Amino acid sequence: MVSLAIDSALNQTYSDIEVIVVDDASTDNIEELIDSYNDPRLRFVKNGRNLGQFGNFNRCIELSRGDLVHILHSDDYIDEKFTETCVRFFNNHPNVSMTFTSAQIITSTGTTDVRYADNDVIFPTPDGFRKILGERCFITCPSVMVRRGAYETVGEYSREYPYSADYYQWLKITRSFDVAYVHDAIVYYRQGEHSESYRLLFSSPLGYVDTLKIYTQIRKDLGDSFRDFSDEFNSAMHRFIRDCLFAGFTRTDTMKDFSPSFFSGLALGSWSLITPNSIGDTASKLGSLLLILGAGTVMWSGLVRSMIKRVLAGKIRSY
């Protein structure tokens, strides 16, 4: 996977690039792989200690020298015209500070084509912020290219959210800059048990905890302007409630030491952040509370049934 990622970067039709492989203190044979290349545009840097996913993202930005920065994950790759297409878009739209592209999502069962629209779309600030907050995040992380000046303005990827700092970064950038979807560039994005996204959604609930923390921080960041974005924020909270309840019912079998009721607690935390602006909003908030309470009751009854079964089988464990 790593060699395919490197090959796809070096074989771009746009050749005025640097390709930096930043190894986050791994223990594999990556040095031998790098030695097999003979391209002056390729640099290799190995961190002295593991910085974590987003700490390593920050290291990539620190080491890069170009005006445009693209962070490509080691298990993904890009089409040969990806860089040329994005650079041309930036040159034609100097007001745009971040782009994201189409994607081919690759899993063990097949490939899914993901396109935000049928053509390029520019989101003037703060429209991008409203969209990403109010809708489910539609940005594929390794497709993102950012002007260095935008990173310098909004700061590095937060180390406070080790599972979801990319989402918080997109929210920060879209609050301050115009962003765009570039239709004709494609990233090939692998998903599976090897990936961070799998760990985020299936093997641990901590990604959901991160997301709730990010929403809490966004509300604080908005300050006096919160009312201007309250509709989008409330939509995000209602959506997150549904996501948490869905995870509680379907994903806790793969999450060691966490019961379904953990997710009903997260949903209740999200519910507390909803700020109604009308009678309709108040009714919607009440409806979400009833949904949480009903789902929580089912989750707890399922947990009780499971404990009784274990007692009867002589296999009781601590919960």
N, C-alpha and C positions, 0 to 999 in steps of 0.2 A: 504493500500500500504506500509506503513512504517513497519508494523509487518512482511509482506512478505519479505521485504528487509532485516530486521534483521534476520529472520529465515534462509534465504538463506545464510547469512554470517556465522551464528553460526553452521549450519549443513553441513559445508564443510568436505570433506574426509580428507583434510589437517587440522589438529587440532591445530597446534602450531601457533596460531594467537591471536591478540587482536581485538576486535570490539568496536569502539568508535562511539557513536551516538552524533553528534555535532548539537545541536538545535540552529538555528540562531534567537534566541529571538522570537520564535513563541508564539501564544496565545492559542494553542490547548491543549489537555490533554496528551501530549507525556509522561509526568512524570508517569502517571498512567500506560501507556503501558509498560514503562521500568520496573516498579515495579513488573510487572507480570512475569518477567524473573528471573531465578535463575541460573546464569552462571557467574563464576568469571572472564571470559574473556571479559565480557561486561562492558563497562564504559559509563557513561552519562555525558555530559558537556553542559551547557546552556550558550550561549553568553549573556553578560549583555546588549548588544545592537545589532541591526541588522547590519551585516557586508556585506551583499550582497552575491550573489552566489560565486564569486571568492575570496572575503575576507574570506568566510567560508571555502573554499577549503584550503586556506593558514593556517587557524586555525586548520584544520584537520591534515595537515602535521606537524605543530608545536606540536600538542598533541601526535602524533603517535611515537612509539619507535622502530618499526621494521625496518629492512634493506630494505624491499620492502613495498611500499605504494600503496594501491588501494582505490580510492575515489568512492564509490557507491552512486548514487543518491537515495533519499528516496522513489521514485516511481518506481524504477527498482529492478531487482533481478538477481541472477547468478545461473548457474547449479551447482550441488553439487561437481563436480570435477574441477570447475573453478580455484580455488587457487592452488590445487595440480598440475594441468596441467601447469599453468604459472610458479610456483616455480621450477618445474622440468626443464622447458625450460631455466630459468635463470641459474640454476645450471649447465646445459649442455652447456650453451653459456655465459661464464663470460664476453665476450666483449659487450653483449647487455645490454643496460641501460633502455630501455622502451619497453613494449609489448602492443599490442592491439589485440583484438580477433574478432571472429565471433559474430553476433548479430541476435536476433529475434526482429524485430520492431513490436510493438503491437499498433494497432490503434482501433478505434471504428468499423472499417469495416473488420478487420482481422489481420493476422500476415504475415510478409514478412521476408524471410530468407536472410540475408546479409552476404556474405563471399567474402573476397578480392581475395582469390585464393583457389585452391583445396588442398593445402598443406601449411605447414609453409613456411614463406618467411622472410629472413633477409635482411635488407637494410643497408649496410655499409655507414658510413658518407662520403660524404654528399648526397648519393643517396636518402635517405629518405627525405631530405630537397627538393631535386629536384622534387621528386614525389608529395609530399604534396603541394608544391608551383605550379607546372606545371599542376597537375590534380586537379579535385575537391576533397576536403578533404574527405578521405575514413575512417577516424578514428572515431569510436563511443566512445564518451567521457567516459561513465562509464565502458568501457571495459579496460581502460588504467591502467597498473601497472608500477611503476617507481622505480628504485633504488634511495635510499635517496641521494646518492652522486651526482646524476644527478640534483636533485632539488637544492642541495647546490651549484652546479656550475652555473646553469643558473638563479637561483633566483626564487622568488615566482611568482604566477600568478599576472599579472599586474592589478592594479585597474584602469588603464587608459581606459580599454576596458571592461566595465561591461557586455556587451552582447557577446563578442567573445574572451575573454582572453584565453580560452582553445586552440583555433586555433593558437594564437601567441605563446603559450607555446610549442605546438608540433613543430612549426617551429624553436624555439630556441633550443629545445632538439635535433632535427634531424640535426641541423647544427654542433653539437658538439659530438654526440654519435651515435653508431649503434642502430637501433631499429628493431623490428620484429613483424610480424603478426603471431599469434598462432591460428591455424585453429580449434583445437578440444575444445577450451574453448568457452563458450557461455554466453553472457549477454542478458537478456530480457529487452528491452528498450522501455518504454511506450512513445507514442507521442499523444498529444491531447491538448485541450484548457487549461488544467491545467498546462502544462509544460512550461519550459523556452524556449524550442525550438519553441513552438507555438508563444510565445511573441516575440521571435527574428525575426520570418519570416512573421507572419501574422498580429499581432496587433500593430506593431510599425516599422518604417523604421530605427530605431536607430541601429539595428544590422548591417544593410548595411553600415551605417555611420562608425560604429566601424571597419568593414572589410576594408573600404577604408583607414582609419587611420592606420590600421595595415600594409597594403601594403606600405603606405608612410614611415612608420617606418622601415620596412624590407629593403626598398631601402637604407635608411640612414644607417642601421646596416651593410649592406654589404660593404659599403664604396668602397675601391679600388678593391674589388673582385666582384663588381656588374656585370662586363662584363662576368664573368664566369657563371653567372646564368641569364643573360638577356633574353635568349630564354624562360626559364621557367617563368620568371617574366612577359614578354610580353604576354605569353599564359594566365597567371592568369588575366591580365588586360582585355584582349579580352573576357574571360569567364565572368568576373565580369560585364562588359558592358552589355552582353546579359542577365545576371541575373537581373540587375537593370531595364532594359527595360521590361523584362517579368513581374517583380513585379509591375512596373508602370501600365501595362495594366490589371493585374489580381488580385492584392492584395490591392489596395488602398481603396476598398469599406469597408474593415475591419480596416482601419487605420484612426482614427478620426483626423481631422484637417490637413491632408496631401493630396495634390493633386498629380496626376500622374506625373506632370512636375517636382516634387521634385526628382524623380528617374532619369529623363533625365539629371538633374544637376549632380547627383552622377556619372552617366555614363560618362559625359564629364570630370569630375575630374579624373576618372580612365584613360580615353583616354589620358589626358595630361601626364601621367606617362609612357606611352609606349615609348621605346627607340629603334628605328629601327636600325638594323645591316646590312641591305641589301636593294636593290631596292624592293625586294619582301615584306620585312617588311614594307617599306614605303607605298607600295600600300595597304597592309593590314590595316595599320593605317588609310589611307585615306578612305578605305571602311567602317571602323568602325565609322569614323566621319559622313559619309553620312547616315549610319544606325541610329546614334543618332539624327541627324538633322531631318531625315524623321520621326522617331518615335516621336520625340519631337513635330513636327508639328501636327501629328495626336492627340497626347495627349492634346495639347493646343486647337485644334479645338473642341475636345470632351468637354473640360472644358468650352469653349465659348458657345457651344450648350446647355450645362447644365445650364449655367447662364441665357441664353435667355429664356429657358423654365421656370426657376424660376421667371423671371421678368413677363412673360406672365401669370403665375399662381399667381402673387402677393405674392410670397414667397421669394423674393430676400434676400440673406444673404451676409455678407462680406466674401471675399476670400483673 
